[in-house]
């Protein structure tokens, strides 16, 4: 049967390694694992930027961050440039969203016929204070980014995700009663994004005393790269735990939130089957970026390491082969994939867009040398950072700082930076040349900062801008009746 419908589930801050199907030692994600077993898991999937708003704007438009200028969490998507949703609307395909989008506002023409309980940036402006860079400023709230409490329980986010899942299940059931209507449905969950509070039943799956210790902690002698050290100094997450016990609870809560998310993926899969839509619906699971989760003494995202810049990517549905694909992919590849998922030809829409259909990639021979790219121009960085992956090699290029180079074939955990080794000089030069074929890093850095300075001036200058925006997690929309933790 031809593809007619597509559903994309996007979580927030899910390290792709924290899934049973990815071989994680303790992660309990049976529904995501089952989805991967009947479809294709892309083992080398990346975000165009390891922070929410730029990544989501890139997802919407199929364009890189430096192509659109959505640099940070105060420059949200408003519907320009045109996204995949606009193409579906033009072709009279029903296209709606449920849950977190992190665009500007629900009145913007962002490519959805209707946005159900959307979570957007605070006040339509987002984290303006974090646009102040070189030197950066700290959060105006004075509170730790991970939230005031860590452990078991309910938060506004877990309650919001329950409501998102309930509305998605109802929406899918209704769609099953409209057999002649093609549709694309976007479902946005917040989990496992901080605050690190997991419902008790899911928290209890991970006894704190049995959790794996993160690698490369500075207390064990590891020295962070200077660009990364600046981010660590900005966040102070590791230093903000009240005790060793609370720190262990943070790990248990993150794993618990991954299982909580997995539970809701299971509800959606069940709804698709019960609605009679399974045979002609493509289901995609992904996330906007990953999570450092204590590695290198870091929490949150915003770095170029695998934990932060990697994302899960699973596609299941009609004509999708089963297995694991090693070809590197990223969120930009979802633009043509979503068009093809409802039976449209993507080719005419791809001018200037670097993405490729995941249907095509899944069915082709592996292409390990395919280049993927990510960039960061946001909170806690005084200069831009760029990531380029090609084959076994992964380059981190930091404007104004020395680079990092990793051989992911022999060192998948990025334990050994090879950039200073004489026998890797040719590889380093070739990787930088590949990066410069995509963009001029110094010029992009200057343009991002110029746009951010202009944004700050539009808000009345640095003194005012430093007070604007959430200090940590974005509040849930008021339309959802949830209590604060």
Secondary structure, DSSP 4 states (H G I P E B T S, - for coil): ----EEEEEEESS--TTSSGGGT-SS---HHHHHHHHTSEEESSEE-SSSSHHHHHHHHHHSS-HHHHT--STTS---S-S--HHHHHHHTT-EEEEEEE--SS-TTS--S-SEEEEEE--GGGT--GGGG-TTTT---TT-S-TT-S--EES--HHHHHHHHHHHHHHHHHHHHTT-TT--EEEEEE--TTSSS-EE-HHHHTTS-GGGPPPPS--GGGT----HHHHHHHHHH-TGGG-SSHHHHHHHHHHHHHHHHHHHHHHHHHHHHHHHTT-GGGEEEEEEES----TTGGG--SS-S-SHHHHB--EEEESTTPPPEEE-S-EEGGGHHHHHHHHTT---GGG-TT-----HHHHHHSPP-TT--EEEEE-STT-SS-EEEEEETTEEEEEETTS--EEEETTT-TT-----TT-GGGHHHHHHHHHHHHHH--HHHHHHHHHHHHHHHHHHTTSHHHHTT-S-SSSPPPPTTS-----
